[in-house]
Amino acid sequence: MMTKWELKEQLESLRETNSKLTEANLVIAKQLENLWSEVGYKNDRVRDLTYEVSELKTENKQLKYKWKKCIADKWTRSEDQETKDAELERLHKILNDERTDN
């Protein structure tokens, strides 16, 4: 059987341990809060970049269409059939050499 003083010592030891665990939990909670803030920031950044990529793809398609039209207009204005054939071959090569990487 434990004496009053032994119980008091053990109770004090448990209070200290509890206090240390509480402080450690507060530190961990703060770290988790910071990590979630960082995750939120990165999610916002990914969303912004995804939108920007989408806009750039749309712009690329528009410019490609304008470029094709310009080449086609130039080709129809060319009088020399050999020049037309060479330009047409060059155009087909360029247009069919699509990049697939992102």
Contacts in CASP RR format, 6 or more apart in sequence:
PFRMAT RR
TARGET T0000
AUTHOR 0000-0000-0000
METHOD contacts of the structure
MODEL  1
MMTKWELKEQLESLRETNSKLTEANLVIAKQLENLWSEVGYKNDRVRDLT
YEVSELKTENKQLKYKWKKCIADKWTRSEDQETKDAELERLHKILNDERT
DN
2 10 0 8 1.000
68 91 0 8 1.000
68 95 0 8 1.000
71 87 0 8 1.000
71 91 0 8 1.000
74 87 0 8 1.000
75 84 0 8 1.000
75 87 0 8 1.000
75 88 0 8 1.000
75 91 0 8 1.000
78 84 0 8 1.000
78 87 0 8 1.000
END
